[in-house]
């Protein structure tokens, strides 16, 4: 396996040869034996059963088991050569394999042969086909085991065949053959999961689990192997998070103790803190008073008072002369936070705290004044966007970093702000996206988590409706009539669309691209495209009879900061009736008189995003109304997503729905939303109990052996699991 301490760390080139290793690296990013062994089958087929061809979807890359039915060859009319057409079937449906100028394949693709075929399902003249597919034909039972009886042949026919995630250049059976070479030469492996823990849980040892998941002889073997490796993955992941948590707590921090400033602030509040706000405030106060850095996540529904909790923490830090920095994801939100904090502090306290705003769009003179106020320590509270991360921004005593809507920032950005403290500052992360318990354990396992579940008194529940244009196209006009009725009562509204113009989508990591086939399904009898951009819809609404004479203005990320702020302030003053906006208004925009939101092409947004958008209305004691306009067909995934949001205001319930639809994101990488997961067998949507058990077990091991001196295999697994990027992510998060 080469001159390495652990055989799992051997480079693939030294085991398989450079050509195969380069193909695997290019296709899957594999570099070591451990990477290859962790490429687990996505399902198991059998030689004795056929794939249901009628269930295949055009455009899908498939690996199927089928019989060769017939073979024919014809001469091409337009150019030299021939086309070989092979019909394969499952006894019910037929699929055609097409090969150009490959007559020699007739000798092996004979009627009656069975095999695995892989390719992308296409369509030609109404018939489905695979053009130039890869395939591997099965030998017959007798050919494989000469002289064997019917029992052996049946066993051979029913033996599970691993089907691996594959690409157009590396087929499933090529991966299987490569794995066989590695497994045949793999020396004994140490197990990261301690023996006692394996015995208590009835787990296989690591090496046996790898053999059985890749080369099972019966279903019970791969099932036991999968259960073992799923716990293995959870155990190593939780050990990594707990180690990082311990490392963070080993750093020194300056204690910050609340005093007269916070007491005076609380006394001047025109309302009483909710029980949740008071409880979370006490948790934060204990963290700030400690000599280790706070690393706390506060999650709460839109409008639950997270910003107020953060302001109280800032005042605690300011008591001893410390500074706080609040990092906001957008210019609109940064300006709103600044105005809101100044108003909340009141004139006298604001004069002492001297809040300052720093964004990338400030003029040179204004920026210079802001930088000087920060660098001198005069400003105890600093609010800004990415501009806070620049090298020219220097703090005297940065005691607290507050990150609003943490999912909008990369870990590098958060870390560059944290490093501006002379000693590690306390960190408070805010999110209005409720996080399921399993995600909290898996992604934020090194953070303490607080939850503000109750809304302040006086908040009226928002009524949500799906405007289903697929069944009732006339509801398009009724939606605007309903908006007009709200405006007649002196209220205001938002209209949210997914794009600025037909060629420009707002730069939003959570927005769904139209071609994202994981979540957006094309309807067979789709309506004409809706006018779902700011540029298209704004003039249409201005001309709509139900909105005639209303002041309707656009708001989107391509406008200048001055234009955006001017529009938002005019809306806040009631000088604009309706904003036609992209998701720049998703977080933080707080206009109490806004009662109505219409989301056009709501199926283009994610579950949590729709929930966030809805939270912009009904904030001022007037009933909130949200209309989700969609042309998605009934019983499609896109429609189900919209209906799920309309059916409940419970953010935690929706977070679970969102998790099941979007999967869990890249848990140990810099990407934190949607898409391909860095987890292999573990699924945070369904494995919550397992993750919890693994966390308890990992904590017990680390409590008894923090340095893992007695568990070298676990230490190796942590080093292997946390490659450079993942280790950096954990260190910064």
VOGU-3710 file (C-alpha; in Angstrom, 3 decimals, decimal comma):
1> xxxxxxxxxx> 0,000/0,000/0,000  3,026/2,313/-0,052  5,171/3,930/2,626  2,415/5,537/4,682  1,558/5,045/8,342  -2,085/4,226/7,684  -3,074/2,205/4,584  -6,172/4,376/4,184  -3,939/7,380/3,509  -2,164/5,702/0,570
11> xxxxxxxxxx> -2,408/7,669/-2,679  -4,553/5,999/-5,326  -1,824/6,356/-7,938  0,454/4,031/-5,990  -2,262/1,391/-5,634  -4,148/1,531/-8,937  -1,755/3,265/-11,310  -1,760/6,886/-12,444  -4,286/6,507/-15,275  -7,064/5,044/-13,107
21> xxxxxxxxxx> -6,222/7,363/-10,203  -6,452/10,451/-12,420  -9,833/9,314/-13,786  -11,208/8,873/-10,254  -9,806/12,223/-9,123  -11,315/14,022/-12,096  -14,703/12,317/-11,761  -15,140/12,287/-7,969  -12,256/14,205/-6,365  -10,817/10,982/-4,900
31> xxxxxxxxxx> -7,140/11,037/-3,985  -6,604/8,377/-1,335  -7,668/4,816/-0,595  -9,979/6,201/2,112  -11,736/8,388/-0,470  -12,384/5,393/-2,729  -13,581/3,117/0,079  -16,030/5,808/1,224  -17,656/5,882/-2,245  -20,528/3,662/-1,143
41> xxxxxxxxxx> -23,125/2,040/-3,438  -26,302/4,066/-3,882  -28,367/0,902/-4,339  -28,070/-2,819/-5,051  -29,356/-4,679/-8,110  -29,576/-8,439/-8,781  -28,782/-10,513/-11,815  -32,104/-12,252/-11,336  -34,297/-9,154/-11,459  -34,897/-6,606/-14,185
51> xxxxxxxxxx> -35,242/-2,814/-14,007  -38,700/-1,364/-14,715  -37,968/0,449/-17,972  -41,331/2,229/-17,948  -40,188/4,256/-14,922  -37,140/5,778/-16,643  -37,169/9,539/-17,254  -35,805/11,200/-20,393  -32,626/13,107/-19,561  -31,842/10,923/-16,531
61> xxxxxxxxxx> -28,507/9,100/-16,239  -29,360/5,511/-15,380  -27,774/2,164/-14,560  -30,237/-0,635/-15,331  -30,464/-4,430/-15,502  -32,163/-5,774/-18,671  -32,222/-8,566/-21,270  -31,079/-8,270/-24,879  -34,152/-8,890/-27,069  -32,967/-8,275/-30,632
71> xxxxxxxxxx> -30,098/-6,833/-32,644  -30,289/-5,104/-36,043  -27,931/-3,091/-38,204  -28,656/-0,555/-40,919  -26,603/1,655/-43,209  -26,613/5,392/-42,547  -28,126/7,427/-45,401  -26,308/10,729/-45,032  -22,792/9,452/-44,423  -20,624/6,378/-44,476
81> xxxxxxxxxx> -21,036/3,694/-41,840  -23,773/1,830/-40,016  -25,974/2,064/-36,935  -26,294/-0,921/-34,631  -29,607/-0,944/-32,745  -30,064/-3,296/-29,794  -33,465/-3,690/-28,168  -33,360/-4,493/-24,455  -36,344/-5,184/-22,239  -37,737/-6,030/-18,828
91> xxxxxxxxxx> -40,594/-8,195/-20,101  -42,896/-5,169/-20,322  -41,065/-2,173/-21,747  -38,381/-1,847/-24,429  -35,382/0,489/-24,632  -33,099/0,843/-27,659  -29,316/0,940/-27,451  -27,694/2,778/-30,369  -24,080/2,330/-31,512  -22,464/4,016/-34,504
101> xxxxxxxxxx> -19,948/2,038/-36,614  -19,511/-0,704/-34,026  -20,550/-3,848/-35,890  -18,315/-5,981/-33,662  -20,710/-5,611/-30,739  -23,169/-8,016/-32,465  -20,959/-10,904/-31,390  -21,547/-10,270/-27,671  -24,932/-8,527/-27,560  -26,868/-11,608/-28,569
111> xxxxxxxxxx> -30,562/-12,121/-27,772  -31,077/-13,696/-24,361  -27,972/-12,166/-22,721  -28,561/-10,188/-19,536  -26,414/-7,363/-18,207  -26,097/-3,916/-16,686  -26,441/-0,967/-19,061  -25,570/2,633/-18,206  -26,142/5,897/-20,044  -28,345/8,960/-20,383
121> xxxxxxxxxx> -31,936/8,314/-21,447  -32,667/10,096/-24,716  -35,590/10,093/-27,111  -35,700/9,556/-30,878  -38,974/9,606/-32,827  -40,946/9,059/-29,630  -38,954/6,038/-28,479  -36,546/6,086/-25,545  -32,955/5,112/-26,186  -29,429/5,043/-24,784
131> xxxxxxxxxx> -26,828/6,285/-27,278  -23,410/4,606/-26,949  -24,107/3,244/-23,460  -21,588/1,462/-21,288  -22,536/-2,072/-20,376  -21,332/-5,234/-18,707  -22,929/-8,564/-19,601  -23,438/-11,217/-16,959  -22,010/-14,643/-17,404  -24,536/-17,423/-16,933
141> xxxxxxxxxx> -24,561/-19,314/-13,672  -23,160/-22,421/-15,346  -20,363/-20,464/-17,028  -19,390/-18,882/-13,737  -19,599/-22,074/-11,686  -19,108/-25,069/-14,006  -20,949/-28,083/-12,683  -22,888/-26,145/-10,065  -26,423/-27,144/-9,262  -29,589/-25,069/-9,387
151> xxxxxxxxxx> -29,141/-23,856/-5,803  -25,765/-22,226/-6,610  -27,186/-20,718/-9,786  -30,072/-19,229/-7,813  -27,667/-17,864/-5,213  -25,600/-16,296/-7,988  -28,707/-14,792/-9,593  -29,867/-13,178/-6,352  -26,491/-11,933/-5,096  -26,632/-8,110/-4,644
161> xxxxxxxxxx> -24,745/-6,112/-7,277  -23,544/-2,732/-5,956  -24,614/0,172/-8,173  -22,344/3,170/-7,539  -22,720/6,883/-8,211  -21,037/7,084/-11,619  -20,201/9,529/-14,398  -20,083/9,391/-18,180  -16,369/8,556/-17,956  -16,353/6,132/-14,996
171> xxxxxxxxxx> -19,077/3,463/-14,974  -20,464/1,739/-11,886  -18,848/-1,632/-12,630  -15,482/0,045/-13,252  -15,695/1,465/-9,730  -16,596/-2,000/-8,419  -13,568/-3,583/-10,140  -11,293/-0,848/-8,788  -12,637/-1,383/-5,278  -12,045/-5,121/-5,586
181> xxxxxxxxxx> -8,344/-4,495/-6,257  -8,100/-2,292/-3,152  -10,111/-4,615/-0,911  -8,076/-7,663/-1,977  -4,818/-5,970/-0,940  -6,053/-4,049/2,112  -4,056/-4,906/5,257  -5,709/-5,056/8,709  -7,318/-1,776/9,768  -7,607/-0,204/13,196
191> xxxxxxxxxx> -11,158/0,790/14,101  -11,970/4,400/15,097  -14,958/3,161/17,142  -13,686/1,616/20,428  -14,264/-2,130/20,843  -16,542/-1,752/23,869  -18,774/0,663/21,999  -18,945/-1,686/18,989  -19,908/-4,616/21,193  -22,566/-2,631/23,053
201> xxxxxxxxxx> -24,169/-1,606/19,748  -23,663/-4,882/17,888  -21,556/-3,189/15,191  -19,194/-4,846/12,751  -15,539/-3,972/12,879  -14,503/-1,323/10,340  -12,716/-3,645/7,888  -15,589/-6,152/7,806  -18,110/-3,366/7,238  -16,114/-2,107/4,238
211> xxxxxxxxxx> -15,975/-5,607/2,751  -19,694/-6,219/3,198  -20,932/-2,886/1,904  -18,893/-3,226/-1,293  -19,015/-7,018/-1,818  -22,086/-8,452/-0,088  -23,229/-11,999/-0,749  -26,683/-11,333/0,658  -28,816/-8,339/1,613  -28,347/-8,805/5,360
221> xxxxxxxxxx> -24,603/-8,157/4,971  -24,816/-4,783/3,256  -27,584/-3,715/5,643  -25,436/-4,491/8,702  -22,467/-2,817/7,052  -24,488/0,312/6,283  -25,725/0,555/9,873  -22,159/0,197/11,165  -20,706/2,783/8,780  -23,555/5,231/9,435
231> xxxxxxxxxx> -22,760/5,194/13,165  -19,045/5,355/12,317  -19,644/8,539/10,325  -21,776/10,162/13,028  -19,273/9,234/15,746  -16,268/10,705/13,920  -18,202/13,853/12,978  -19,415/14,495/16,514  -15,940/13,858/17,926  -14,608/16,497/15,527
241> xxxxxxxxxx> -17,213/19,053/16,578  -16,704/18,358/20,289  -12,923/18,637/19,913  -13,365/21,991/18,211  -15,735/23,141/20,946  -13,111/22,255/23,554  -10,417/24,093/21,583  -12,542/27,248/21,448  -13,139/27,097/25,187  -9,414/26,768/25,815
251> xxxxxxxxxx> -8,826/30,287/24,437  -8,823/33,278/26,793  -11,403/36,046/26,483  -12,031/39,322/28,257  -15,053/39,002/30,616  -17,772/41,602/29,962  -20,160/42,257/32,858  -23,473/44,102/32,612  -23,940/47,257/34,661  -25,825/50,562/34,829
261> xxxxxxxxxx> -25,913/51,025/31,032  -27,974/47,872/30,470  -30,156/48,466/33,539  -31,015/51,946/32,326  -31,748/50,653/28,830  -34,122/47,980/30,131  -35,907/50,469/32,359  -36,507/52,809/29,426  -38,001/50,160/27,127  -41,667/50,927/26,317
271> xxxxxxxxxx> -42,507/47,212/26,508  -41,702/44,222/28,686  -39,234/41,590/27,517  -40,834/38,262/26,646  -39,918/35,250/28,770  -37,777/33,873/25,931  -35,969/37,183/25,439  -35,220/37,369/29,141  -34,003/33,747/29,286  -31,759/34,106/26,217
281> xxxxxxxxxx> -30,460/37,395/27,613  -29,448/35,627/30,819  -27,653/32,899/28,829  -25,730/35,526/26,862  -24,900/37,490/30,032  -23,371/34,369/31,613  -21,324/33,738/28,459  -20,073/37,322/28,287  -19,024/37,301/31,943  -16,898/34,176/31,440
291> xxxxxxxxxx> -13,177/34,089/30,672  -13,684/31,937/27,570  -15,162/33,238/24,288  -18,905/33,033/23,860  -19,847/31,107/20,730  -23,648/31,198/20,716  -26,311/30,912/18,039  -29,662/32,606/18,667  -32,458/31,329/16,471  -35,914/32,795/16,447
301> xxxxxxxxxx> -38,844/33,559/14,206  -38,937/36,771/12,203  -39,924/39,566/14,596  -39,219/37,588/17,769  -36,721/40,144/19,095  -33,293/38,758/18,192  -31,930/42,222/17,387  -33,057/43,528/20,783  -31,191/40,669/22,474  -28,094/41,566/20,441
311> xxxxxxxxxx> -28,338/45,263/21,407  -28,461/44,314/25,088  -25,290/42,232/24,593  -23,609/45,207/22,881  -24,441/47,468/25,804  -22,938/44,931/28,199  -19,674/44,988/26,206  -19,767/48,792/25,975  -19,994/49,090/29,780  -16,249/48,543/30,111
321> xxxxxxxxxx> -15,246/50,451/26,983  -15,450/47,508/24,564  -16,696/47,701/21,005  -19,207/45,524/19,161  -19,454/44,902/15,407  -22,696/43,809/13,752  -22,184/42,241/10,319  -25,266/42,427/8,061  -25,635/40,652/4,696  -27,077/43,534/2,644
331> xxxxxxxxxx> -26,853/47,317/2,436  -30,606/47,613/2,984  -30,440/45,566/6,172  -27,321/47,351/7,462  -29,024/50,741/7,085  -32,178/49,425/8,733  -30,195/47,971/11,653  -28,422/51,311/12,087  -31,658/53,316/12,171  -33,372/50,760/14,418
341> xxxxxxxxxx> -30,491/50,632/16,920  -30,208/54,423/17,098  -33,963/54,693/17,734  -33,919/51,874/20,313  -30,984/53,400/22,242  -32,632/56,824/22,495  -30,836/60,180/22,042  -28,783/60,238/25,265  -27,551/56,657/25,100  -26,896/56,912/21,342
351> xxxxxxxxxx> -24,726/59,983/22,030  -22,604/57,899/24,435  -22,449/54,787/22,244  -21,969/56,758/18,997  -23,223/54,001/16,643  -21,577/54,223/13,250  -22,477/52,698/9,886  -19,827/51,422/7,463  -20,769/50,139/4,009  -18,987/49,931/0,684
361> xxxxxxxxxx> -21,089/52,705/-0,822  -20,112/55,509/1,593  -18,475/58,590/0,116  -14,754/59,117/0,797  -15,213/61,779/3,473  -18,000/59,893/5,252  -15,998/56,662/5,157  -12,933/58,410/6,603  -14,976/59,779/9,514  -16,458/56,344/10,214
371> xxxxxxxxxx> -13,040/54,628/10,151  -11,589/57,241/12,510  -14,481/56,871/14,936  -13,982/53,070/14,980  -10,186/53,216/15,267  -10,303/55,743/18,125  -12,774/53,643/20,112  -15,287/56,488/20,172  -17,895/54,305/18,467  -18,827/51,469/20,784
381> xxxxxxxxxx> -21,347/50,009/18,309  -20,395/49,470/14,667  -22,868/48,262/12,032  -21,802/47,338/8,543  -21,712/45,034/5,569  -18,697/43,248/4,073  -16,941/46,634/4,269  -16,224/45,841/7,947  -13,862/43,099/6,814  -11,388/45,396/5,047
391> xxxxxxxxxx> -7,794/45,833/6,255  -8,354/49,546/6,902  -10,966/48,821/9,591  -9,236/48,743/12,988  -10,817/48,417/16,446  -9,390/49,476/19,797  -11,120/46,733/21,801  -13,393/44,478/19,777  -15,292/42,536/22,420  -18,304/41,180/20,512
401> xxxxxxxxxx> -18,987/40,113/16,933  -22,664/39,784/15,967  -23,376/38,043/12,659  -26,903/38,532/11,349  -28,308/35,823/9,065  -25,141/33,749/9,310  -25,994/31,589/6,275  -25,355/34,614/4,021  -21,645/34,707/4,877  -18,698/32,461/4,118
411> xxxxxxxxxx> -16,616/31,303/7,032  -13,613/33,283/5,790  -15,609/36,503/6,079  -16,690/35,816/9,631  -13,193/34,832/10,670  -11,569/37,953/9,180  -13,800/40,068/11,442  -13,167/37,902/14,502  -9,392/38,309/14,035  -9,700/42,061/14,507
421> xxxxxxxxxx> -9,947/41,541/18,265  -6,775/41,806/20,354  -8,064/38,771/22,265  -10,695/36,431/20,815  -13,995/38,352/20,901  -17,275/36,840/21,961  -19,378/35,735/18,979  -23,159/35,910/18,703  -24,789/34,489/15,568  -28,405/35,345/14,729
431> xxxxxxxxxx> -30,698/33,452/12,379  -34,383/33,778/11,599  -34,304/30,363/9,906  -35,275/27,830/12,579  -32,852/24,927/12,657  -33,978/21,330/13,204  -32,353/19,642/16,190  -30,336/17,250/14,052  -28,902/20,046/11,907  -28,024/21,980/15,037
441> xxxxxxxxxx> -26,117/18,952/16,359  -24,414/18,287/13,048  -23,626/21,696/11,577  -23,516/23,815/14,723  -22,344/21,164/17,157  -19,620/23,424/18,522  -22,046/26,299/19,257  -24,347/26,845/22,209  -27,863/27,350/20,867  -30,584/29,610/22,243
451> xxxxxxxxxx> -34,120/29,791/20,907  -36,648/32,628/21,008  -39,861/30,795/20,217  -42,525/33,268/21,372  -43,446/36,429/19,494  -43,950/39,756/21,261  -47,496/40,569/22,394  -49,675/42,253/19,792  -48,412/40,335/16,756  -51,413/39,240/14,688
461> xxxxxxxxxx> -51,045/35,899/12,853  -50,441/36,114/9,102  -53,009/34,515/6,791  -51,426/32,704/3,826  -53,048/31,487/0,597  -51,772/29,640/-2,472  -52,926/31,401/-5,646  -53,069/28,316/-7,882  -53,028/29,544/-11,468  -52,750/26,023/-12,923
471> xxxxxxxxxx> -56,374/25,398/-11,945  -57,702/28,969/-11,914  -55,785/31,405/-14,153  -58,303/34,172/-13,364  -56,871/34,390/-9,831  -53,936/36,346/-11,268  -56,129/39,453/-11,447  -57,901/38,665/-8,174  -54,518/38,764/-6,370  -54,009/42,384/-7,462
481> xxxxxxxxxx> -57,585/43,274/-6,557  -56,949/41,880/-3,070  -53,777/43,958/-2,774  -55,787/47,023/-3,857  -58,369/46,339/-1,134  -55,629/46,414/1,502  -54,251/49,662/0,118  -57,761/51,157/0,313  -57,521/50,712/4,103  -54,376/52,862/4,206
491> xxxxxxxxxx> -51,944/49,955/4,308  -48,926/49,072/2,167  -47,669/45,979/0,413  -44,712/44,089/-1,038  -44,645/42,247/-4,358  -41,696/39,849/-4,513  -40,317/38,367/-7,733  -37,346/36,052/-8,357  -35,464/38,218/-10,869  -34,600/41,821/-11,732
501> xxxxxxxxxx> -35,277/41,455/-15,454  -35,633/38,497/-17,835  -31,843/38,082/-18,006  -30,770/39,004/-14,449  -31,499/36,952/-11,339  -30,766/38,555/-7,972  -27,476/37,202/-6,596  -29,013/35,103/-3,855  -27,537/31,790/-2,637  -30,967/30,510/-1,574
511> xxxxxxxxxx> -32,879/31,353/-4,751  -33,797/28,445/-7,005  -32,608/28,563/-10,579  -35,328/27,617/-13,079  -33,241/24,713/-14,319  -32,784/23,290/-10,803  -34,557/19,997/-11,402  -34,228/18,922/-7,758  -37,005/21,291/-6,809  -38,601/22,824/-9,897
521> xxxxxxxxxx> -40,661/20,572/-12,148  -41,899/21,644/-15,560  -45,629/21,202/-15,958  -46,756/19,226/-19,008  -49,445/21,809/-19,821  -47,667/24,857/-18,430  -49,238/28,300/-18,556  -47,452/31,054/-20,464  -44,533/32,432/-18,401  -45,643/34,879/-15,730
531> xxxxxxxxxx> -44,263/38,439/-15,750  -42,064/37,558/-12,786  -39,346/40,213/-12,868  -39,123/43,703/-11,418  -38,696/45,216/-14,883  -41,777/43,478/-16,328  -44,154/43,611/-13,397  -43,680/47,191/-12,165  -45,252/48,875/-15,236  -47,994/46,206/-15,425
541> xxxxxxxxxx> -49,047/46,866/-11,824  -48,977/50,634/-12,299  -51,432/50,155/-15,174  -53,642/47,571/-13,440  -57,184/48,908/-12,787  -57,142/47,697/-9,169  -53,962/49,683/-8,451  -54,575/52,756/-10,559  -53,000/55,880/-9,086  -50,990/53,956/-6,492
551> xxxxxxxxxx> -47,336/54,794/-5,901  -45,490/51,637/-7,000  -41,691/51,574/-6,970  -38,990/48,957/-7,726  -36,298/47,778/-5,301  -33,466/45,414/-6,208  -29,773/44,777/-5,721  -28,627/46,469/-8,919  -29,785/49,875/-7,686  -27,221/52,140/-6,011
561> xxxxxxxxxx> -27,120/52,310/-2,232  -28,517/55,836/-2,359  -31,416/54,715/-4,555  -32,199/51,713/-2,350  -32,087/53,723/0,879  -34,154/56,537/-0,607  -36,811/54,059/-1,775  -36,893/52,193/1,537  -37,145/55,377/3,578  -39,952/56,649/1,350
571> xxxxxxxxxx> -41,744/53,312/1,858  -41,213/53,523/5,628  -42,673/57,060/5,631  -45,735/55,861/3,721  -44,865/57,792/0,547  -44,741/54,562/-1,490  -47,704/52,168/-1,500  -46,142/49,065/-3,048  -42,566/47,865/-3,439  -41,899/45,487/-6,343
581> xxxxxxxxxx> -38,746/43,833/-5,067  -36,383/40,928/-5,280  -35,212/39,110/-2,162  -33,278/42,173/-0,960  -36,265/42,625/1,378  -36,085/39,052/2,685  -34,465/39,849/6,022  -34,668/42,760/8,411  -36,959/45,145/6,534  -39,426/46,348/9,154
591> xxxxxxxxxx> -42,344/48,556/8,062  -45,253/48,175/10,528  -47,850/49,501/8,047  -47,047/46,803/5,456  -49,890/44,286/5,646  -49,718/42,405/2,352  -47,154/40,400/0,433  -47,640/38,848/-2,998  -44,889/36,400/-4,031  -44,940/35,783/-7,787
601> xxxxxxxxxx> -43,644/32,396/-8,994  -43,450/31,328/-5,367  -42,291/27,866/-6,464  -38,975/29,450/-7,469  -38,137/30,058/-3,794  -37,115/27,654/-1,037  -39,301/26,809/1,953  -37,309/28,772/4,519  -36,999/31,687/2,104  -40,767/31,924/1,634
611> xxxxxxxxxx> -41,187/31,808/5,414  -38,646/34,614/5,812  -40,344/36,748/3,175  -43,741/36,262/4,776  -42,349/37,610/8,045  -42,022/41,072/6,509  -45,775/41,759/6,887  -48,187/41,880/9,800  -45,606/43,494/12,095  -47,608/46,514/13,217
621> xxxxxxxxxx> -50,732/45,133/14,846  -52,662/44,909/11,552  -53,527/41,472/10,108  -50,910/40,163/7,693  -51,839/38,646/4,326  -49,500/36,607/2,132  -50,427/35,371/-1,359  -48,160/32,752/-2,942  -48,763/32,948/-6,693  -47,710/29,825/-8,603
631> xxxxxxxxxx> -48,408/28,144/-11,924  -46,966/24,831/-10,676  -49,177/21,815/-11,290  -50,886/20,017/-8,385  -48,963/17,137/-6,759  -45,588/18,324/-8,056  -42,685/18,898/-5,688  -42,712/22,609/-6,528  -46,381/22,940/-5,622  -46,010/20,855/-2,444
641> xxxxxxxxxx> -43,282/23,176/-1,239  -45,470/26,260/-1,611  -48,486/24,555/-0,025  -46,355/23,459/2,937  -45,435/27,079/3,714  -49,020/28,283/3,324  -50,292/25,581/5,671  -48,375/26,615/8,813  -46,650/29,537/10,520  -44,482/27,167/12,562
651> xxxxxxxxxx> -40,945/27,850/11,423  -39,547/24,733/13,061  -42,041/22,509/11,261  -41,143/24,218/7,981  -37,437/23,858/8,708  -37,908/20,092/8,866  -39,831/20,146/5,575  -37,093/22,273/4,041  -34,424/19,870/5,257  -36,197/16,887/3,735
661> xxxxxxxxxx> -36,536/18,673/0,395  -33,121/20,310/0,196  -30,948/17,795/2,096  -28,465/19,059/4,622  -25,856/20,901/2,613  -22,129/20,499/2,977  -21,812/19,883/6,699  -18,028/20,034/6,967  -17,233/22,310/4,043  -17,510/26,014/3,349
671> xxxxxxxxxx> -20,874/25,579/1,570  -23,727/25,659/4,050  -26,906/25,502/2,063  -28,559/22,960/-0,173  -26,979/20,816/-2,838  -24,532/17,983/-2,518  -23,830/16,871/1,017  -20,395/16,097/2,426  -22,089/13,340/4,408  -22,059/9,947/2,753
681> xxxxxxxxxx> -24,436/7,516/4,510  -25,638/9,799/7,295  -28,817/11,834/6,726  -29,622/14,513/9,252  -33,265/14,519/8,130  -33,811/10,973/9,379  -30,877/9,991/11,608  -31,472/12,348/14,535  -31,494/9,667/17,224  -28,348/8,078/15,834
691> xxxxxxxxxx> -26,544/11,433/15,745  -27,594/12,118/19,337  -26,342/8,713/20,491  -23,056/9,203/18,643  -22,591/12,619/20,254  -23,037/11,159/23,745  -20,600/8,343/22,954  -18,014/10,723/21,486  -18,307/13,015/24,507  -17,623/10,097/26,873
701> xxxxxxxxxx> -14,511/9,083/24,917  -13,152/12,652/24,807  -13,924/13,271/28,472  -11,787/10,287/29,434  -9,084/10,888/26,799  -9,142/14,470/25,495  -5,946/14,064/23,493  -7,016/10,642/22,132  -3,688/9,139/23,192  -5,455/5,826/23,824
711> xxxxxxxxxx> -7,504/6,065/20,624  -5,000/6,576/17,773  -7,399/5,178/15,147  -10,016/7,809/16,073  -7,345/10,502/15,979  -6,340/9,332/12,475  -9,981/9,287/11,369  -10,463/12,870/12,576  -7,378/14,026/10,694  -8,613/12,233/7,581
721> xxxxxxxxxx> -12,218/13,453/7,892  -11,172/17,014/8,453  -9,177/17,811/5,370  -7,677/21,290/5,092  -10,901/22,972/3,962  -13,077/21,277/6,569  -10,584/21,895/9,355  -10,497/25,577/8,383  -14,300/25,657/8,404  -14,505/24,210/11,889
731> xxx> -11,783/26,507/13,198  -13,593/29,561/11,897  -17,154/28,583/12,653
//
